[in-house]
């Protein structure tokens, strides 16, 4: 497959249907191997409109089920019994738009804060931006575990570090975790609404900050969705530059986690060297785009960098990373701490809809670079999987993916030659809608956009892989001991910011 002949995936097939047919249509698609990637509610002039986006691998065309909902009768039949992720999408939609999922098995609030006024749905056009807050009368209903010797440990929502808030409630006997409930969504930032009314180019700065460690991933998904909506073609060399930046983002994040996981077992010397290598990668990033986190290179319709990295330097760093991995896994205590800890079996990972390295460590070969490619990554690319589903599996997937990314970047640099991007900036001029899936370093990122007259953004729906993977953490923690929670949590390393939009 050559650069010039490569064609990104097709525009989704759209099926408009009445809500009475939603469950049956969704069941058919799920039975055919599709997964529910996104649910987006839209506020039209006279009604609400809900888009259910289903995707599948093997170059199959995505399918969108579009369901109109009357304003005065705003409900949809819940499909949570068919798809676990659908349950959270439905709860989010109810909290932000007021659309009730009829028959939902767990009709608890998800995004809604207990202080929000009743009847206030922040994504509606009529919603006051700063309503008068009420006393907290809707505290989150944690499940109480009872029995001899059971006690609770509460962690968060405020943490000692600089991470965003999140609360973990452990029910424990001795040191063994019987049940852990996680509560996110403490900071509804209104990111999706902030996109509305902006030009596409103006949305780039916002997309770069959806989740700070995923600037390339979210910006690229946003731009590819815009380009799909507007029918904008991106040249093959510029797509290769985008692929290179995506792999460079994967590399500096993976090496950070490889060090941090060793550190959580007490092997701090490995972490010190991993952070040294991360700093070298961040400095290389700045020579490529002018920003340590690779911001500023992506535009609507194009890519522009300041220079290509030195392949020899990248391969030298990769050798150092491989040495750190060998030292880490060669340490008997570290290996013992990793092995069998916080195991997520394949059936549970599949049922929960896990993505990224979490899914691949549990034997699922899901990767948007393979299933929804936008560029030819060459012979160096392969999807890395493990089957153990434990901390060791998630560590090994990261380590192998780092080596793969280094090889992919080296090959892409050779194919790019003198190309540094065309710096094209194309303003969308008309209405349209588009969706894009790309493999960020945590997993598949999905953006769906709608453009109004003049190409102004009217709706941007964002799905970070953390939305799918956070529910997998409590499952993996069953039977894990409390002292291993930091290690297990780091092995998942989900984003609070990408989740709490």
C-alpha positions, -999 to +999 in steps of 0.1 A: +000+000+000+016+033-010+010+068+004-008+081-026-033+052-028-042+052+008-078+062+015-092+069+050-123+052+061-157+060+046-183+085+059-208+068+083-240+052+070-269+072+085-301+054+095-330+076+107-355+057+128-382+061+153-373+054+190-395+024+191-370+006+167-338+017+185-333-014+207-338-038+178-315-019+154-288-016+181-291-053+189-285-062+153-254-040+150-239-053+182-246-088+171-227-081+139-196-071+158-200-034+160-194-014+192-211+017+205-185+044+201-205+075+209-240+088+218-245+125+211-276+145+219-284+176+197-308+204+203-326+214+171-351+242+168-382+221+173-369+188+188-340+169+203-320+146+181-299+117+193-271+101+173-258+066+182-225+059+164-215+023+160-181+013+146-163-020+137-130-031+123-121-047+090-127-014+072-165-017+077-184+015+074-195+031+107-233+033+112-252+062+129-287+056+142-304+090+144-335+092+167-356+123+169-371+131+204-400+155+210-392+183+234-423+177+255-418+139+256-380+136+259-372+099+265-356+070+247-356+033+254-325+023+272-301+000+254-279-004+286-289-041+287-273-046+253-242-025+258-226-015+291-211+018+277-246+027+265-257+029+301-232+056+310-239+075+277-276+075+286-270+087+321-248+115+308-274+125+283-301+127+309-280+149+332-269+173+305-300+174+282-329+160+303-336+130+280-347+101+302-335+066+294-366+045+299-359+012+315-323+020+326-312-006+351-291+019+372-309+053+368-285+072+390-269+106+382-236+105+365-225+140+355-251+159+375-239+176+407-261+175+438-260+213+439-275+218+404-311+232+404-337+207+395-347+210+358-314+227+349-296+209+320-264+228+311-262+217+275-296+231+265-295+265+248-319+279+274-298+269+304-284+298+325-246+297+325-245+303+362-276+293+380-283+297+417-270+265+433-290+244+458-279+226+489-265+191+480-296+170+483-286+143+459-255+128+473-240+099+453-256+066+465-226+044+473-233+008+479-226-003+515-210-037+519-219-054+552-205-085+570-180-095+597-149-074+596-159-052+567-148-016+569-146+013+545-116+034+533-124+066+515-098+081+492-103+116+476-118+134+459-090+158+467-056+141+463-021+150+474-008+155+438-019+177+409-044+153+395-081+163+391-106+152+418-119+117+419-133+096+448-126+060+456-147+041+482-132+008+493-150-020+512-123-041+528-117-071+550-082-071+564-062-058+534-083-074+507-106-053+486-141-067+484-155-039+464-144-005+451-167+022+438-152+051+418-169+085+415-156+109+389-174+139+373-165+164+401-156+190+376-181+195+347-160+220+327-185+225+299-159+218+273-183+206+246-204+237+250-173+260+247-168+247+212-202+260+201-201+292+180-164+289+172-148+286+138-130+253+134-095+268+135-105+286+168-114+252+183-079+238+180-066+256+211-095+242+231-091+207+216-054+207+227-064+212+263-092+186+266-067+164+283-032+179+286-012+147+280-033+140+248-030+172+229-022+155+196-048+128+200-078+150+208-068+177+183-063+152+155-097+136+162-114+170+163-097+181+130-104+149+112-141+151+122-142+187+109-125+177+077-149+148+072-178+172+078-165+198+053-151+174+027-116+187+031-088+164+018-055+162+036-024+153+015-007+119+021+026+135+033+007+156+059-012+125+071+022+108+076+033+138+097+001+135+118+008+098+124+044+106+134+032+132+160+006+107+174+034+081+179+057+107+195+029+115+220+025+078+227+063+075+234+067+102+260+036+091+279+045+054+278+080+059+291+065+080+319+042+052+330+070+026+327+090+046+353+060+053+375+049+017+377+084+007+388+083+035+414+051+023+429+069-009+438+097+010+455+122+009+426+126+046+424+160+045+406+142+032+375+117+060+377+144+086+379+160+073+347+126+070+330+118+106+338+153+116+325+144+099+292+109+116+292+126+150+295+148+142+265+117+133+245+099+165+255+129+185+243+128+167+210+091+175+208+099+212+211+123+210+182+096+194+161+066+216+168+079+244+191+060+230+221+070+203+246+036+187+244+035+189+205+009+216+203+007+240+174+014+217+144-021+207+134-044+229+113-077+224+094-066+206+062-029+203+070+001+199+092+032+221+097+063+212+118+096+230+124+118+200+118+120+162+119+135+144+149+168+126+146+161+089+142+194+079+157+186+098+189+152+082+191+166+047+186+192+055+213+165+064+238+146+033+228+176+012+237+178+029+271+140+023+276+145-014+267+173-017+293+151-001+320+123-026+311+148-055+314+161-043+348+125-038+361+111-072+350+144-089+361+138-078+397+120-106+416+101-084+440+088-061+412+079-090+390+060-106+420+041-073+426+031-070+389+021-106+384-016-115+391-023-080+405-056-063+394-064-088+368-091-079+342-101-111+324-108-110+287-146-116+290-149-087+315-128-064+294-150-072+264-182-067+282-172-034+297-160-021+263-124-016+273-101+002+249-064+009+244-036-008+263-061-019+290-080-040+264-049-052+246-034-064+279-065-085+283-061-101+249-083-078+228-066-067+196-085-034+193-065-005+179-079+023+157-045+024+138-055-010+125-093-007+125-097+029+113-064+039+098-059+074+083-023+068+071-001+038+060+022+032+090+043+008+071+058-026+079+070-016+114+035-013+128+018-041+146-008-044+173+007-055+206-014-078+229-009-098+261-034-122+277-027-120+314-049-089+320-029-079+351-004-051+359+023-071+343+003-074+311-004-037+310+033-029+317+045-053+289+020-038+264+034-003+270+070-015+268+064-033+235+044-004+221+072+020+228+095-001+207+069-003+179+063+034+180+100+041+177+103+019+147+072+034+131+085+070+136+119+060+122+103+046+091+080+076+087+109+100+089+126+082+061+095+083+039+089+120+046+122+132+032+123+170+032+086+174+038+077+196+068+041+201+060+022+225+037+008+246+065-026+246+048-055+262+067-089+257+051-120+273+066-151+251+063-178+272+046-210+252+049-230+229+070-222+192+075-213+166+101-184+142+105-169+118+129-133+105+134-117+078+154-079+078+161-058+057+185-045+080+212-019+068+236-046+056+261-069+041+234-094+051+208-106+087+208-138+096+191-150+131+181-182+140+162-188+175+150-217+193+133-211+225+113-237+251+107-240+278+081-206+294+074-188+264+089-194+275+125-193+247+151-228+239+164-220+207+183-188+188+193-191+155+210-159+141+226-152+106+239-119+099+256-110+062+261-111+069+298-149+071+296-149+034+287-120+023+309-128+038+343-155+013+350-130-016+344-108-005+373-132-016+401-137-049+384-099-055+383-095-045+420-117-073+434-095-095+456-066-070+452-050-058+485-053-022+494-015-015+493-015-025+456-042+001+447-017+028+437+001+003+415-031-010+399-045+025+394-013+036+377-014+005+354-048+018+341-038+055+343-070+069+331-077+106+325-099+126+349-099+156+326-107+136+295-136+121+314-149+151+332-158+172+302 
